[in-house]
Amino acid sequence: MSERAEPADYSDDGTAVPPVPLTGDSAALLLSPRLAQFAAVARAQHVTRAAAELGVPQPTLSRSLARLEADLGVQLLTRHGRRVRLTSSGRTLLAHAERSLLHAERAGRAVREDADPHSGRIAFGFPHTLGPSTVPDLLREFSARYPRIRFQLMQDYGAALLSRLRTGELDLTLISPPPDAPDVTVRRVHRQPLRIVVPAGHPLAGRKRVRLAEVRDDAFVSLPAGYGLRQITERLCAEAGFAPRITFEGEEVETLRGLVAAGLGVALLPAPAVPRPGVVELAADGPGVVREIALIWVNGHRAPAPVEEFRRFLLARRDRLLSG
């Protein structure tokens, strides 16, 4: 190739059109497809050999390199017989190009691995209250079948999980109560009974079943406003004819049980994985004292193979969980 690069383009009358300065996104768009070509020529030190390796005609490759030099406004290569050598600017660009190409290769490999139904990655969300046993049990069973699939787990409250799903941070999430949102698919997968949790010395502690209205005069401890279990507590209490007087809030269910054990209130909670001393878990008398848990995903989004496999796995257990 010549010592000086040719202009990047020509107008209809054959006059040279000055190259457009490379800034911001325009630089990325113009440089990206040419970096691999430039790197191939730099490694081969020969345009014809590089063209053969890339599977493109030699004139096409020469023109692409000339346009690259014109767009950048520097000379990248010098010809010495049939071989080419890098200029100082060429060596600088090659160092950056090789790093960029390595990152692109790794990104492509990661995407291919994520799409592999047997060794991909799943971003899965769920409320804190499902962390102690429900989710670990499901993951243990699934991972026994697909040991090479990796999980990125995120715990948060309902509104935050829904937001992360919409932004693409999550592939799937469990949520309670199920949202009424047109942009997501909702499939109810679990109906979890709730317990009325009272201190061991509470007047109702000797009973096995109580009505929610029987603790209407007690102080309540609960999760903060915005959490799904808090919404369910307020709704069920309203259906029982009262508004709960919430005196303490905590972000973890076991913290709430500790507050109950300390005599600071009662709570409406799912059954614990391990019984906690100092509290009594009472069955709630009457229908509907449960929380429904749904699996949701964004509409119109084609899920990678491992995500689809995990979704089928969870939905296959829906009948068993809903009847439990």
Disulfide bonds with the S-S distance in Angstrom:
none
